[in-house]
Amino acid sequence: MITELAARWGTWRTILGISVAERLVYRGDFIIGTLMRFLPIVTQILLWTAIFDASQQRQLFGYQRNELIAYYLLTMITRAFSSMPGLASGIARSIRDGSVKKFLTQPVDWIGFLFVSRVAHKLVYYAVATLPFVLVFWLCRDFFPPLPDATTWCAFLASLLMSFVLGFFLEATIGMIGFWFLEVSSLLFIYMLFSFFLSGHMFPISMLDGVAVGGGWSVGDLVRGLPLQYLAYFPAAVFLGKIQGAALWQGLLIQAAWTVLFMVLCRIAYNRGVRRYSAYGG
């Protein structure tokens, strides 16, 4: 058993090393693309400043101007953890062109390989982006409230890590639909559109609480029933102290439940898809 575990660990460590090396092949392009993501910060600061000046109010939807700007900066971190660019489309393309069959004939789990590859991607991304993140947060330090306590820090970090796992298995599950449908680009477009708006990346979900849908429910209540909020909104709101006490622990448990659910759904979709796969192409 110990020998087998050591061999497995050696295999995944090798895959991780190769994946990191692949990300560094075009490091110039990778670095420029990473740094360019920081440019919208200026736009967001100017936008929310203009909105508050026009409304002549100190608080909107439970957020002051500085809190909204801090929220947007925090969602940049959460989205950097949870976003999986090209994952679902890459899975569907591998199924369609037959390149997935190499994982069906070799003793390497495809889902595990994809997961380790994404870990490598995030490691390289943060190796490049950590210094710009530190610089940006230092320049924007006046927008942030005092640092939270240790409990909030732990909850924030736990939510960030789960957002990565949830984001991976959610998109991987969507990609596995390629076993049943030849083209899934339209479905991916719909998912990305909903994710962009309903994850809280554009604005806090609490802004939707004022839009009633009947029966005492609001649009915000419905959106909170989706797993998308844990990809951006929830970790940022935890850091800012907008979610505390019993609601905080309940939110972490629900996020963990969504994560486990999509891990299971992804594995089921893969196993059933392989049974019907003809492995043409490649």
N, C-alpha and C positions, 0 to 999 in steps of 0.2 A: 504493500500500500504506500509506504513512504517513498519507495523508488518510483512508483507510478506518479505520485504527486510531484516529486522533484522533476520528473521528465516533462510533465504538463506545464509546470512553472517555467522550465527552461524554454519550452516551445512558445509560450505567450510572451516571455521576456524578449525572445528573438523577434517575434512579430512586432512588439512594441518598438524595439530598436530600429527595425526596418521601416516602420511607418513614420517614425520621427525623421529618419534620413530622407524619406520621400518628400516630407513637408519642407525640408531644407534645400531641396534641389533648386527650386526657383525662389530662393529666399528674398531676392530683391523685390519681386512681384508680391510675395507674401507680406513683406514688411510695409510696402507702400499701401497695399490694400488694407492692412490693419490700421495704419495711421490715418488714412482717409476717413475712417469711420468716426473719428473724433470731430470732424468739421461741423456736423449738424448741431453740436453743443451751442455754438454761438447763436444759431438760428433759434433754438429753443429758449435760450435766455431772453433774446429780444422779443420773441413771440409772447411768452408769458408776462413779461414786463409790460408790453403793450396792452394785453388783455386786462391786467389789473388796473392799469392807468385809465383805460376806457370805462371800466366798471365802477371805478372809484370806491372799491371795497377792499378791505384788508384781508378778507378770507372768502374763498370760493369752494363750495363742496367740502368744507372741513379742512382745507389746505390754504396756508398763506403762500404768498408768492415764492419766498425762499424755499418753503417745503416742496412746492411743485417742481422747482428747478432741481432741488436735491433728489426728489423722486425720480425725475427723468435720468439724472446721472446714475442713480442706483440701478435703474432698469437696464442701463447699458451693460452693467456687470452681470445682472441676472440673465439677460438675453445672450450674453457671451457664453454663459454656461449652458443654457437650454437650447439654443438654436443649433440646428444640424443641417447646414446648407448642403444640398445635393444628396443627402442620405436616401430619402425615399425614392427620388428619381433615379439614383444610381442602382438601387436594389431592383426597381422595375426594369431598368435597362439591362441589367445582368441576366434577369430572367428571360427577357425578350430575345436577347442576342445569343443566349446559351452559355455565356461565360461562367454562369453559376455552377455549371456541372463539374468544374474542377474541385469544388468544395464537397460535391456529392460522392466523389471517388477518392478523396484524400481524408486522412484522419484529423481534419481541422474543422471545428464547428464554425459555420458561416456567420451566425449571429455573434458568437464570441469574437471572431476575427474583425467584424465590423465595429464592435464595441471597443476593442483595443485600439483600432485605427482611429476612432474618434477621441479616445483618451490621448493618443499621440498628438492629434490635431490641436486639442485644447492646451496641452503642455507647451507646444511650440508657440501657439497664439499668445499665451500669457507670458512666455519668455520674452516675446517681442513687445507686448502691450503693457506689461507691468509698470515700466518707467513712465510711459505717457499717462497711464491711469493715475499714478502717484502725482505727477505734475499737474494734471487737470484737477484732481480733487484738492490739491494744495491751493491752487489758484482760486478755486471755487469754495474754499473752506468756510467762508462767511455765510454761505447759503445753508449750511448744515446745522442742525441742533447739536447740543452736547452729545458726546459719544454715549451709546447705550450701556447698560450694565452687562455683567458677564452672562447672565441668563439669556438676555436678548441676543448677544453676540453668538452664543452657542446655537440658539434657535435659527438665527439668520444663516449661519454656516451650514447647519443641517438642511435647511430649506434649499440652499444653493446647490448642495451636492445632490439632493433628491431631484432638483429641477433638471440637472444634467441627465440623470438616469431616466426620468420621466420623459424628457424631450427626445432622448434617443429611442426608447422603445415605442413611444407614440408614433414617431415618424417611420420607424422600422415596420411597425404593424401596417401602416398605410402602404408602404412600399411592397409588402408581401401580397397585397391585392393583385399585383402583377401576375401572380400565378393563375388568376382567374380571368383577368382582363388584359387585352393586348396593350391598351393605351390608358394610362392613369394620369396624364398631365392635367386634364381638366379637374379631376378630383384634387390633385395637389394644389392647383391654383386656388380652388375654393378653400382648402384647408389653410393655406398661407394667408389668404385674405381675412378669414375669421380669426386666425391666430394673431395677426398684426393688430387688430382692433380689440378683440375680446380678451387678450392676455394681459392687457393693461400697459402695453408698450407705448401706445400713443398718449394715454391719459389714465388716471386712476379709475378703477372700476366704480368707486364710490360716487363718481360723477353721474352714474346711471341710476342712482337710487331715487332720483326725483322723477323718473319716467315710469309711470304706473302702467301695469298691464291688466289690472283687475284682480279681484279676490284678495286685496291687500298685498299683492306681490308687485315688485318693481322689476325693471329690466336688469338692474344690478343684482337682485336676488337670483334671477335666472342664470346670469353669467357666472355667478359664484358657484353654481351647481355644476359647472363644467371644469374639466382639468386644466383648461388653458390659463386660468388665473395664476397657477403655480409656476408658470414659465416666466413670468415677469412681475406681476402685481404683488403677489403674496410676500416674496422675500423682501422687496423694497418697502412694503408697508410694515413689515416686522421690524426692520432696521429703524424706521422713523417713529416707531412706537404707536402706530395706528392700530395694531392688533396686539392685545395684551391679555394676560390672565388665562381664563379657561378657553377663550376664543383662540388664543395662540396655540395651545396644546391640541385643541380639537382640529385646528387647521393643519398642524403637522401630521396628525394621525390620518386625516383625510388625504393629504398629499402622499403619505406612505402607502395608503390603500390604493390610490390611483396608480402609483408606480408599480406596485405588485400586480395589479390587474393587467396593465399593459405588458408587463413582462410575460405573464401567462398567455395573454392573447397573441403576442408576437410569436411565442413558441408554438402555440396551437396552429396558427396560420401557416407557419413554416412547415411543420410536420405534415399537415394536410395538403399543403401545396406541393410538396415534394412527391407525394403519392400519385398525384395526377400529372406530374411534369414529364414531358417527353424529351427534354434536353436536346432540342434541335439547335443548330447554329454553333457558335463558338469556335 
